[in-house]
Amino acid sequence: MWVMDTSRERARRSLLRIIDANRNRVAEALRVAEDVSRFHHGLGAVASDLKALRHEALRAADALPVEPHERLAARDAEGDPGRGTPSLPVAPGNASALGLRNIERAREALRALEEASRALFPGVPTGFEELRYRLYSVERVLAALVEGDGAASSSRLEGVRLCLIASSSLFSKPLEEVIEAAVRAGAGMVQLREKGGADAEVLRRALAIRELTARLGALFIVNDRPDIALLAHADGVHLGQEDLPVAAARSILGSGALIGVSTHSEAEIDAAERTGAHYVGVGPAFPTRTKDAGPALGAEGLGRLLSRTTLPAFAIGGIGPATAVEAARAGARRVAVSSAVLGAPDPGAAVREILAALPAGDAERGPGGKGGKAE
C-alpha cells in the first residue's frame, strides 16, 4: 500500500509539473505573439485577442482545484531534463514567422494543460479546449500575413471570382460592415483604392482592412501605393498604367507580393505579362462614373482582350448584376466591382447576385483565366 501511495503521489507531482510548466509556456508564447501582432503587423484587435486569451489561460490554470503552493512545490526548473533544448529555428528578422511559431507553442501548451488536467482532475471543466480552438482563429489571421509566401497567394488568387474595390467615398455603410458582408458573400479579394487622402489616413484604413480580410481569409491589395501595401502587410499592389512599373513595385514589396496591372489594350496586356504581373484588370468593360479610364470596351472589346491573356483577368468598369451577365457572355470568369456593392442597401446580396451571373466552378477555365492567348 505504501508503494502504491508513493506511485500515486509521484504521478500527481509529475502532472502538476506539466501543468505548471505549460501554464508558464502558454503565457510566454501568447505574449510574444501579442507583441508581434501589435508592433510588427499593427493589428490592434488581434493583439487584444491574444492578450485576452493569455489572461483567460492563466485564470483557467489558476482555477484548477490545487493549492498554488503545491503546484509551485512540484516545479523543478534546475532538474528539468529539457532545459537548454533549442527551440525550432526562426529565420533571422522574420517577425511573422516568430509570431506563428509562438502561436504554435501556445496551442501545444494548451493541449498539454487540457490533457494533464483531465488526467489529474477527471470531470472538472477547465476551458482549455475552448481556448485552443479560439487560438486557431487567431492563427489563421497571422498565417495570412506570413511574408514571402508568394506561391500561397498566387494559389489563392486562382480561386477569386470577385474583387471588391473599396473606396471610402462610395461606402453606404461603415467600411468594416460592407467589406465583411461582401467577403462572407463570396468576394475573394479586396482592393483599397483611395485617391487624394492623407497618407496617414490611407495607412490607417489599409491596416483596418488588412486585419479584417486576414480574419475572413480574403486577399488584400492596395491600389497604386507599394509603400502603403508594404506597411500594411498587404498581399500585394495593383498598378495603373501611370504608376510605378511592375519591376519597381516588386523591388519594394519583394518577390512574394501579388502585383496586378490595369490594362486597356492588347499592347498593355502583353506588357503586363512580359513584366511579370500576376493578374490584370481589363476595362472599362462598360460605362462607369467611378473612374475615368477612357471609352468603354463593350462586350465585344472585352471578349477580345480577355482572350488575349493567359493571366487571371478581372473585367472591371460598370460591373453590376445586369452587366455581369454580359461580361460572362464575353468570356469573363472574374470581375472587379465597386459602386454596385459599396452603394448597395445589402452589399452581400449584391455580391451573390453578381457571382450568380458568372460561370460556376473553376475560375481558371476559358478566356480570362488560363486559356490560350489569341494569336
For each residue, the residues with C-beta under 8 A, 3 or more apart:
1: 4 5
2: 5 6
3: 6 7
4: 1 7 8
5: 1 2 8 9
6: 2 3 9 10
7: 3 4 10 11
8: 4 5 11 12
9: 5 6 12 13
10: 6 7 13 14
11: 7 8 14 15
12: 8 9 15 16 120
13: 9 10 16 17 74
14: 10 11 17 18 74
15: 11 12 18 19 116 119 120
16: 12 13 19 20 66 70 71 74 120
17: 13 14 20 21 74 75 76
18: 14 15 21 22 112 113 116
19: 15 16 22 23 61 64 66 71 113 116 117 120
20: 16 17 23 24 71 72 74 75
21: 17 18 24 25 75 80 112
22: 18 19 25 26 109 110 112 113 116
23: 19 20 26 27 57 58 61 62 109 113
24: 20 21 27 28
25: 21 22 28 29 105 106 108 109 112
26: 22 23 29 30 54 57 61 105 106 109 110 113
27: 23 24 30 31 54 57 58
28: 24 25 31 32 105
29: 25 26 32 33 102 103 105 106 109
30: 26 27 33 34 50 51 53 54 57 102 106
31: 27 28 34 35 54
32: 28 29 35 36 98 99 102
33: 29 30 36 37 50 99 100 102 103 106 138 142
34: 30 31 37 38 47 50 51 54
35: 31 32 38 39 40 47
36: 32 33 39 40 41 95 96 98 99 102 142
37: 33 34 40 41 43 46 47 50 99 142
38: 34 35 41 42 43 44 47
39: 35 36 42
40: 35 36 37 95 96 99
41: 36 37 38 46 96 99 142 145 210 233
42: 38 39 207 231 232 233
43: 37 38 46 47 141 207 210 211 214
44: 38 47 48 211
45: 48 49 211
46: 37 41 43 49 50 138 141 142 211
47: 34 35 37 38 43 44 50 51
48: 44 45 51 52
49: 45 46 52 53 134 138
50: 30 33 34 37 46 47 53 54 138
51: 30 34 47 48 54 55
52: 48 49 55 56
53: 30 49 50 56 57 106 131 134 135 138
54: 26 27 30 31 34 50 51 57 58
55: 51 52 58 59
56: 52 53 59 60 127 131
57: 23 26 27 30 53 54 60 61 106 110 113 128 131
58: 23 27 54 55 61 62
59: 55 56 62 63
60: 56 57 63 64 113 126 127 128 131
61: 19 23 26 57 58 64 113
62: 23 58 59 68
63: 59 60 126
64: 19 60 61 117 120 121 124 126
65: 121 124
66: 16 19 70 71 120 121
67: 70 71
68: 62 71 72
69: 72 73
70: 16 66 67 73 74
71: 16 19 20 66 67 68 74 75
72: 20 68 69 75
73: 69 70
74: 13 14 16 17 20 70 71
75: 17 20 21 71 72
76: 17 79 80
77: 80 83
78: 83
79: 76
80: 21 76 77 83
81:
82: 85
83: 77 78 80
84:
85: 82
86: 89
87: 101
88: 101
89: 86
90: 94 97 98 101
91: 94 97
92:
93:
94: 90 91 97 98 147
95: 36 40 98 99
96: 36 40 41 99 100 142 145 146 147 233
97: 90 91 94 100 101 146
98: 32 36 90 94 95 101 102
99: 32 33 36 37 40 41 95 96 102 103 142
100: 33 96 97 103 104 139 142 143 146
101: 87 88 90 97 98 104 105
102: 29 30 32 33 36 98 99 105 106
103: 29 33 99 100 106 107 135 138 139 142
104: 100 101 107 108 139
105: 25 26 28 29 101 102 108 109
106: 25 26 29 30 33 53 57 102 103 109 110 135
107: 103 104 110 111 132 135 136 139
108: 25 104 105 111 112
109: 22 23 25 26 29 105 106 112 113
110: 22 26 57 106 107 113 114 128 129 131 132 135
111: 107 108 114 115 128 132
112: 18 21 22 25 108 109 115 116
113: 18 19 22 23 26 57 60 61 109 110 116 117 126 128
114: 110 111 117 118 126 128 129 132
115: 111 112 118 119
116: 15 18 19 22 112 113 119 120
117: 19 64 113 114 120 121 124 126 128
118: 114 115 121 122 126
119: 15 115 116 122
120: 12 15 16 19 64 66 116 117
121: 64 65 66 117 118 124 126
122: 118 119
123:
124: 64 65 117 121
125:
126: 60 63 64 113 114 117 118 121 129
127: 56 60 130 131
128: 57 60 110 111 113 114 117 131 132
129: 110 114 126 132 133
130: 127 133 134
131: 53 56 57 60 110 127 128 134 135
132: 107 110 111 114 128 129 135 136
133: 129 130 136 137
134: 49 53 130 131 137 138
135: 53 103 106 107 110 131 132 138 139
136: 107 132 133 139 140
137: 133 134 140 141 215
138: 33 46 49 50 53 103 134 135 141 142
139: 100 103 104 107 135 136 142 143
140: 136 137 143 144 214 215 217
141: 43 46 137 138 144 145 211 214 215
142: 33 36 37 41 46 96 99 100 103 138 139 145 146 214
143: 100 139 140 146
144: 140 141 213 214 217 235
145: 41 96 141 142 210 214 233
146: 96 97 100 142 143 149 152
147: 94 96 233 254 256
148: 254 255 256
149: 146 152 153 256
150: 153 154 255 256 257 258
151: 154 155
152: 146 149 155 156
153: 149 150 156 157 219 235 236 256 257 258
154: 150 151 157 158 258 278
155: 151 152 158 159
156: 152 153 159 160 188 219
157: 153 154 160 189 219 258 278 279 312
158: 154 155 312 363 364
159: 155 156 188 363
160: 156 157 163 188 189 219 312 334 363
161: 186 188 333 334 335 355 358 363
162: 186 187 188 189 334 335 336 337 351 354 355 358
163: 160 187 188 189 190 191 221 314 334 335 336 337
164: 179 182 183 187 189 190 191 336 337 338 341 342 351
165: 191 193 223 290 316 336 337 338
166: 171 175 178 179 190 191 192 193 209 338 342
167: 170 171 192 193 194 195 290 338 342
168: 171 175 194 197 205
169:
170: 167 290 338 339 342 343
171: 166 167 168 174 175 178 342 343
172: 178 342 343 344 345 347
173: 177 178 347
174: 171 177 178
175: 166 168 171 178 179 205 208 209
176: 179 180 208 212
177: 173 174 180 181
178: 166 171 172 173 174 175 181 182 341 342 347
179: 164 166 175 176 182 183 190 209 212 213
180: 176 177 183 184 212 216
181: 177 178 184 185 346 347 348 351
182: 164 178 179 185 186 187 190 341 347 348 350 351
183: 164 179 180 186 187 188 190 212 213 216 217 218
184: 180 181 216 348
185: 181 182 347 348 349 350 351 352 355
186: 161 162 182 183 351 352 355
187: 162 163 164 182 183 190 218 341 351
188: 156 159 160 161 162 163 183 218 219
189: 157 160 162 163 164 218 219 220 221
190: 163 164 166 179 182 183 187 209 213 218 219 220 221
191: 163 164 165 166 220 221 222 223 238 336
192: 166 167 202 205 206 209 220 221 222 223 234
193: 165 166 167 223 224 338
194: 167 168 197 201 202 205 223
195: 167
196:
197: 168 194 201 202 205
198: 201 202
199: 202 203 228
200: 203 204
201: 194 197 198 204 205
202: 192 194 197 198 199 205 206 225 228
203: 199 200 206 207 228 231 232
204: 200 201 207 208
205: 168 175 192 194 197 201 202 208 209
206: 192 202 203 209 210 222 228 229 231 232 234
207: 42 43 203 204 210 211 231 232
208: 175 176 204 205 211 212
209: 166 175 179 190 192 205 206 212 213 220 232
210: 41 43 145 206 207 213 214 220 232 233 234
211: 43 44 45 46 141 207 208 214 215
212: 176 179 180 183 208 209 215 216
213: 144 179 183 190 209 210 216 217 218 219 220
214: 43 140 141 142 144 145 210 211 217 220
215: 137 140 141 211 212
216: 180 183 184 212 213
217: 140 144 183 213 214
218: 183 187 188 189 190 213
219: 153 156 157 160 188 189 190 213 235 236 258
220: 189 190 191 192 209 210 213 214 232 234 235
221: 163 189 190 191 192 229 234 235 236 237 238 258 260
222: 191 192 206 225 226 228 229 232 234 236 237 238
223: 165 191 192 193 194 237 238 240
224: 193 237 238 239 240 243
225: 202 222 228 229 237
226: 222 229 230 237 244 248 249 252 253
227: 230 231 252
228: 199 202 203 206 222 225 231 232 234
229: 206 221 222 225 226 232 234 236 237 253 257
230: 226 227 233 234 252 253
231: 42 203 206 207 227 228
232: 42 203 206 207 209 210 220 222 228 229
233: 41 42 96 145 147 210 230
234: 192 206 210 220 221 222 228 229 230 237 257
235: 144 153 219 220 221 257 258
236: 153 219 221 222 229 253 257 258 259 260 278
237: 221 222 223 224 225 226 229 234 249 253 257 258 259 260
238: 191 221 222 223 224 259 260 261 262 281
239: 224 243 244 245 246 249 259 260 261 262
240: 223 224 243 261 262
241: 261 262 263 264 268
242:
243: 224 239 240 249
244: 226 239 248 249 252
245: 239 248 249 275
246: 239 249 250 259 261 272 275 276 277
247: 250 251 275 276
248: 226 244 245 251 252
249: 226 237 239 243 244 245 246 252 253 257 259
250: 246 247 253 254 255 257 259 276
251: 247 248
252: 226 227 230 244 248 249
253: 226 229 230 236 237 249 250 256 257 259
254: 147 148 250 257
255: 148 150 250
256: 147 148 149 150 153 253
257: 150 153 229 234 235 236 237 249 250 253 254
258: 150 153 154 157 219 221 235 236 237 278 279
259: 236 237 238 239 246 249 250 253 276 277 278
260: 221 236 237 238 239 277 278 279 280 281 314
261: 238 239 240 241 246 268 271 272 275 277 279 280 281
262: 238 239 240 241 268 280 281 283 293 316
263: 241 268 269 272 280 281 282 305
264: 241 268 282 283 284 293 294 297
265: 268 269 305
266: 269 270 304 305 308
267: 270 271
268: 241 261 262 263 264 265 271 272
269: 263 265 266 272 273 280 282 305 308 309 311
270: 266 267 273 274 308
271: 261 267 268 274 275
272: 246 261 263 268 269 275 277 280 309 311
273: 269 270 277 309 310 311
274: 270 271
275: 245 246 247 261 271 272
276: 246 247 250 259
277: 246 259 260 261 272 273 280 311
278: 154 157 236 258 259 260 311 312
279: 157 258 260 261 311 312 313 314
280: 260 261 262 263 269 272 277 309 311 312 313 314
281: 238 260 261 262 263 313 314 316 336
282: 263 264 269 285 297 302 305 306 309 313 314 315 316 368
283: 262 264 293 296 297 302 315 316 317 336
284: 264 287 288 291 293 294 295 296 297 316 317 318
285: 282 296 297 298 299 302 315 316 317 318 319 323 327 330 332
286: 296 297 298 317 318 319 323 326 327
287: 284 296 317 318
288: 284 291 293 296 317 318 339
289: 339
290: 165 167 170 317 338 339
291: 284 288 317
292:
293: 262 264 283 284 288 317
294: 264 284
295: 284
296: 283 284 285 286 287 288 301 317 318
297: 264 282 283 284 285 286 300 301 302 305 317
298: 285 286 301 302
299: 285 302 303 326 327 329 330
300: 297 303 304 330
301: 296 297 298 304 305
302: 282 283 285 297 298 299 305 306 315 327 330 331 332
303: 299 300 306 307 330 331 367
304: 266 300 301 307 308 374
305: 263 265 266 269 282 297 301 302 308 309 313
306: 282 302 303 309 313 315 330 331 332 367 368
307: 303 304 331 367 368 371 373 374
308: 266 269 270 304 305 373 374
309: 269 272 273 280 282 305 306 313 368 373
310: 273 370 371 372 373
311: 269 272 273 277 278 279 280
312: 157 158 160 278 279 280 334 363 364 368 369 370
313: 279 280 281 282 305 306 309 332 333 334 367 368 369
314: 163 260 279 280 281 282 332 334 335 336 368
315: 282 283 285 302 306 319 327 330 332 334 335 336 368
316: 165 262 281 282 283 284 285 319 335 336
317: 283 284 285 286 287 288 290 291 293 296 297
318: 284 285 286 287 288 296 323
319: 285 286 315 316 323 324 327 335 336 337 340 354
320: 323 324 337 340 350 354
321: 324 325 340 350 353 354 357
322: 325 326
323: 285 286 318 319 320 326 327
324: 319 320 321 327 328 332 335 353 354 357 358
325: 321 322 328 329 357
326: 286 299 322 323 329 330
327: 285 286 299 302 315 319 323 324 330 332 335 357 358
328: 324 325 331 332 333 357 358 359
329: 299 325 326
330: 285 299 300 302 303 306 315 326 327
331: 302 303 306 307 328 366 367 368
332: 285 302 306 313 314 315 324 327 328 335 358 367 368
333: 161 313 328 358 359 363 364 365 366 367 368 369
334: 160 161 162 163 312 313 314 315 358 363 368 369
335: 161 162 163 314 315 316 319 324 327 332 354 358
336: 162 163 164 165 191 281 283 314 315 316 319
337: 162 163 164 165 319 320 340 341 350 351 354
338: 164 165 166 167 170 193 290 341 342
339: 170 288 289 290 342 343
340: 319 320 321 337 343 344 350 354
341: 164 178 182 187 337 338 344 347 350 351 354
342: 164 166 167 170 171 172 178 338 339 347
343: 170 171 172 339 340
344: 172 340 341 347 349 350
345: 172
346: 181 349 350
347: 172 173 178 181 182 185 341 342 344 350 351
348: 181 182 184 185 351 352
349: 185 344 346 352 353
350: 182 185 320 321 337 340 341 344 346 347 353 354
351: 162 164 181 182 185 186 187 337 341 347 348 354 355
352: 185 186 348 349 355 356
353: 321 324 349 350 356 357
354: 162 319 320 321 324 335 337 340 341 350 351 357 358
355: 161 162 185 186 351 352 358
356: 352 353
357: 321 324 325 327 328 353 354
358: 161 162 324 327 328 332 333 334 335 354 355
359: 328 333 363 365 366
360:
361: 365
362: 365 369
363: 158 159 160 161 312 333 334 359 369
364: 158 312 333 369 370
365: 333 359 361 362 369 370 371
366: 331 333 359 369 371
367: 303 306 307 313 331 332 333 371
368: 282 306 307 309 312 313 314 315 331 332 333 334 371
369: 312 313 333 334 362 363 364 365 366
370: 310 312 364 365
371: 307 310 365 366 367 368
372: 310
373: 307 308 309 310
374: 304 307 308
375:
